[in-house]
Amino acid sequence: MRTPPRISPRPAWLRLATAAGLTVAVTVALYAFGRIHTPDFAGSLFGRRGDDANLLKAQVGTALLGLAVYQLISALWIYQRLPGAGAAPRPVHLAHRIGGAVLFVLSLPIAYHCITAYGVQTDSARVALHSLSGCFFYGAFAAKMLIVRSRRLPGWALPLAGGTLVTLIAILWSSAALWQLVQP
């Protein structure tokens, strides 16, 4: 009786290339949709364009920034890179996963509102940075989910993916929520 051929796992470079391709595909799809979509303020979750909707989005965005900082600190703790903290107990691992899921779910209404009410705009540097970062965030998130489930990747892959997400949230917050909250 013959033994079945052993299937070797995909090489790390192929898994990384797949994650990069997924990032590009999601980013380009969101960008294209946002550019060809006709903005529709009435169909957005936060109602008509106005200060109340923008203030609510800024407040939720600030909560997302807080969650992103929590995600960064808990990831540093889990991978024993938090000075003086020692090994993270098991509940921290679960809380990190739950925090990431909550962050993602809370980001969806804001993203839906932005892309349906405004589309992808490039009229000013701030708005272009915000629009492009928003598209890239969801591409990077998809890639991170692929990377976190992959084994035998280089040790830098997961921290790069997670750090990219935290950085994008900071960019999104500073280019929209902060801007909204500091206006007189």
Buried (B, 14 or more C-beta within 10 A) or exposed (E): EEEEEEEEEEEBEEBBEBBEEBBEEBBEEBBEBBEEBEBEBEEBBBBEBEEEBBBBBBEBBBBBBEBBEBBBBBBBBBEEEBEEEEEBEEEBEEBBEEBBEBBBEBBEBBBBBBBBBBBBBEEEEEBBBBBBBBBBBBBBBBBBBBBBEBEEBEEEBBBBBBBBBBBBBBBBBBBBBBBBBEEE
